[in-house]
């Protein structure tokens, strides 16, 4: 099921050209089904002054947990999106690994109770 994705800062044609929707949905595939969605913001930092510095920020809402926010700055919107997606994938993988590791090890009080029961 596709999650809700809000894209601001670029036109629909630019978002389609970047394939932003599909790429962010693929990165969100690791989240549980109850995750509410994401927001993608692309902004030109320098504006009409000249120079090219695009900021891409992705905020992913998660049910019962704090949202994940990553951003990247690059010379083109595509490079900024690539950097932000790389950071998002790395952050989600790290949190998934930490959650798996904490479930794998028994809690201290549980281990002490089991040791006491086997000793007595």
C-alpha positions in Angstrom: 0.0 0.0 0.0 1.3 3.4 -0.9 1.8 5.9 1.9 0.8 9.5 1.6 3.6 11.7 0.3 3.5 15.5 0.2 6.0 17.1 -2.2 6.5 20.9 -2.0 9.0 23.2 -3.5 9.1 21.7 -7.0 6.4 21.5 -9.8 4.7 18.2 -10.5 6.7 17.9 -13.7 10.0 18.4 -11.9 8.9 15.9 -9.2 8.0 13.4 -12.0 11.3 14.0 -13.7 13.2 13.3 -10.4 11.0 10.2 -9.9 10.7 11.6 -6.3 7.5 9.8 -5.5 8.6 6.3 -6.4 12.1 6.7 -4.9 10.7 8.0 -1.5 8.0 5.2 -1.5 10.8 2.6 -2.0 12.8 4.0 0.9 9.7 3.9 3.1 9.1 0.3 2.3 11.0 -0.7 5.4 8.6 1.1 7.7 5.6 -0.8 9.3 2.2 -0.5 7.6 0.9 1.9 10.1 3.3 4.7 9.3 1.3 7.8 8.3 3.5 9.2 5.5 6.2 11.6 4.5 6.9 15.1 3.5 9.5 16.1 0.9 10.6 19.7 0.6 13.0 21.0 -2.1 14.1 24.6 -1.8 16.6 26.8 -3.6 18.8 28.2 -0.9 20.3 31.1 -2.9 17.1 32.1 -4.8 17.5 34.7 -7.6 21.0 35.9 -6.3 22.7 33.3 -8.4 24.6 30.2 -7.5 22.9 26.8 -7.2 22.4 25.4 -3.7 19.3 23.1 -3.4 18.2 21.8 -0.1 16.1 18.6 0.0 14.5 17.7 3.3 12.5 14.6 4.0 10.4 14.2 7.2 8.8 10.8 7.8 6.1 10.5 10.4 5.9 7.3 12.4 3.1 6.1 14.6 3.9 6.1 18.3 7.5 7.4 17.7 9.1 10.6 16.9 9.4 11.6 13.2 12.6 11.1 11.3 14.1 14.2 9.6 17.0 14.2 7.1 18.2 16.8 4.7 20.9 17.3 2.2 22.3 20.3 0.2 23.7 19.9 -3.3 24.1 21.8 -6.6 21.1 20.2 -8.3 17.7 19.0 -7.0 18.5 15.4 -8.1 21.8 15.3 -6.2 20.1 16.8 -3.1 17.3 14.1 -3.3 19.9 11.4 -3.7 21.8 12.5 -0.6 18.7 12.9 1.5 17.4 9.4 0.4 20.8 7.9 1.2 20.7 9.4 4.7 17.1 8.3 5.2 17.8 4.7 4.2 20.9 4.6 6.5 18.9 6.1 9.5 16.0 3.7 9.1 18.3 0.7 8.7 20.2 1.8 11.9 17.0 2.2 13.9 15.7 -1.2 12.6 19.0 -2.9 13.6 18.9 -1.3 17.1 15.3 -2.4 17.6 16.2 -6.0 16.5 19.2 -6.0 18.8 17.3 -4.8 21.8 14.6 -7.5 21.3 17.3 -10.2 20.9 18.9 -9.7 24.3 16.9 -10.4 27.4 16.3 -7.5 29.8 18.4 -7.4 32.9 15.6 -8.0 35.4 14.4 -11.0 33.3 17.8 -12.5 33.2 18.3 -12.0 37.0 14.9 -13.6 37.7 15.7 -16.6 35.6 19.1 -17.0 37.3 17.5 -16.8 40.7 14.9 -19.4 39.8 17.4 -21.9 38.4 19.7 -21.5 41.5 17.0 -22.0 44.1 
